[in-house]
Structure formats: structure tokens, C-alpha cells
Amino acid sequence: MITKEEVLEALKKCYDPEIPINVVDLGLVYDIKIDEEKVYILMTLTSPFCPIIDIFIEDVKEKIKESTKAERVDVDITFDPPWSPDKMNDAAKKELGLI
């Protein structure tokens, strides 16, 4: 059985292409749903103008499949609500010198 913790650990291996911090610490992951061997991720990006969105989504899917043995991973990108630095955890803010 795949757990949310396993998915989060896999997502910590995925980095935003513009900011060298993982997507979990950046606060880009909005929702995780698991149904047996299927994983659904709702997330955002730091910018709606990301030129490599397709590559980024494939990286997220691949990292989750490698780490959890999920048979299927679906990733939906939303910009509602839009990302802001407020969504980052304290470790990410400290790393970027925001606190």
C-alpha cells in the first residue's frame, strides 16, 4: 500500500526549475490522493509561464513511480490559488534568505 509519506518523500526529490528547492518545501503541492496503486497530485508552479512544464510533470511522475511503485500517477497543475513565497516552509524561506 502506498502512503502519503512515501509520496511526499518522492516529491522532495523534485526541484522547481527556477528555484533550487524541492516542490514540497516550496509549498507547490496542494493535494495528494492515493487509490491503491494510483496516485493523484494537485500542484502548482512558481510561475504560470514555465517553459518546461511538460518535462517537470514527467519528472514528478517518474520520481513517484520509482519511489512508491505506483502503477499510475496523474498530475494536475493549477494556478488557483496562485503560488506565493508565503506557501514555503520555514526551511525554504531560510535557505533563500527570507527569514
N, C-alpha and C positions, 0 to 999 in steps of 0.2 A: 504494500500500500504506500502510495506517495504521500508525503506530508508537506504541509505548508513550509515548515522549517527547511526541508530539503530544497524546495523550490527557491526560497529566499537565499539560501547558500549558493545555489547555482546562479542566481541573478547577481550576486555580489561579484561574480567573475565577468560581468558585462559592464563596460565602461561607456559613458557618454562620449561621442567622438570629439566633442569640443572641450570638455572639462574632464581631467584625468581622475575622476571619482566614480565609483560604481553606482549603478542606477538605483539601488536600494538606499544608499546613504544620501543620494541627491533628492530622494523623495519622488522619483518618477513612476514608481509602481503604485497604482491606485487600488487594484483588486487582484486577488488570486482565487481561482476556483478549481477544485480538483474533483473529478468524477472518475473513480477507479484509475485507469491508465491514461486519462486525458487531463490536460492542464490548460486552463484559460487564464490569460493575463490581460488586464486592462492597465495601460500605462500611457504616459505622455513623454514628450521630449522637451528639452530646454528651449527649443525653437521650432516653430512650425515650418521653417524654411530649410530644414536639414536636408542636404543634397544626397545623403546616403541612407535614407530611411529604410529602404528595402534590405540593404546589407545589414543594418543594425537589427532589424526584426529577425532576420535569418540567424544572426549571432545569438540573440536571445533564445530562439527556439532550439538551436543546436546545443547551447550550454545546458539548458533544462533537460533535453533528451539524454545527453551524456551523463549528467549527474543523477538523474532520477529514473532513467529507463522508461520514461513516459513514451507511449506509443504515438500520441498526438499532442501537439502544442499549438494552440491558437493564440495569437497576439493581436489585440486591437489597440490602435493608437487614438487617443482623444486629446483635445485641447480645451476641454471643458471639465473642470476648471483649468485655466492655463497655469503652467508651472511658474513658480517664483522662488527666489532664494529662501523664502520663509519655509518652504517644504523640506529643506535639507535638515539632516540631523546635526547635532552639535559637533560631532567629529568632522563632518564635511565642512561645516562653517569654519571650524578652527583651522583645518588644512588650507582653506582658501583665504585665511586671514580676516574673516568677517567677525570673529569674536576673539 
